Amino acid sequence: MTAPLDILAYGEPMVEFNQTGEGGRRLYLQGFGGDSSNFAIAAARQGAQVGYFSALGDDHHGRMLRSLWDEEGVDHGSVLTDAAAFTAIYFVTHGPSGHEFHFLRSGSAASRLTPADVPRARVTSAKVLHLSGISLAISASACDTGYAAIDAAREAGVKVSFDTNLRLKLWSIARARAVMSDVMRLADICLPSYDDVRAITGIDDADALVDHCLGLGARTVALKLGERGAIVADAGQRHRIAPFPCKPVDATGAGDTFGGAFVARLVAGDSLADAGRYAAAAAALSTEGYGAVAPIPRAAEVRAALEGRR
């Protein structure tokens, strides 16, 4: 019998090629990405029991991702293989304005998922279902699949975690605003990034953005502020989380690391403030290496960093 899960994540996994500073910027480091897969690995590295729901092509990149999840202890029994599609990939380049993403994902296996593919038994056996704006934006059928998974979770009393992760190359701002606002209404844990919710609301003040998300219906909000730290809040409390000191070289996936660590620690029983501080440290440490996955710290590293700062 399959073991119950703390977290089941839904979305599109990807193989990453991240530009390094070597070879006149012609060299790329192969890694892995996809926001919900990054989240799943970050949560697993903090000790949570994590599964993943998606689809891959019957190709080399798909097999690489399955090997990665095996190494990370992420259950991928609910990841389908679509022989008629491909596994998505992306490139990360670095320049004066920061990192830029270039995707090859249109028509990918994950984008072809339908509500009939939702593994309802796995959803209902988890404590938390996690998905993101990207999970919902890659195609209309993927969006419908996300809603079907949310419906199954809510019917079973499973909590829903949602990260905005706005990508305007995937959908219009009007559709993003409508869908994200609706999913925030359904979310128990909302993990917005400041730039995302500012873009869809027009609100600049961080505390007002937290109020907006809570007002929509999100029960817990962790607003990610990048180098300014975070704000974590629910109806009865609010905490400003200071940025954790680090020496960043690549911020790819830092927000996903924050989210995975935050939800893993909430599931483990941490207080809201402690989970926020832990997640901020994990996210900061993840920026000290290249790629979305390789630099994600494990629990021992995060705890050592927190103890060292004290």
Buried (B, 14 or more C-beta within 10 A) or exposed (E): EEEEBBBBBBBBBBBBBBBBEEEEEEEBBEBBBBBBBBBBBBBBBBBBBBBBBBBBBBBEBBBBBBEBBEEBEBBBEBBBBBEEBBBBBBBBBBEEEEEEBEBBBEEBBBBBBEBEBBBBEBBBBBBBBBBBBBBBBBBEBBBBBBBBBBBBBBEBEBBBBBBBBBBEEBBEEEBBBEBBBBBBBBBBBBBBBBEBBBBBBEBEEBEEBBBBBBEBBBBBBBBBBBEEBBBBBBEEEBBBBEBBEBEEBBBBBBBBBBBBBBBBBBBBEBEBBBBBBBBBBBBBBBBEBBBBBBBBBBBEBBBBBBEEEE
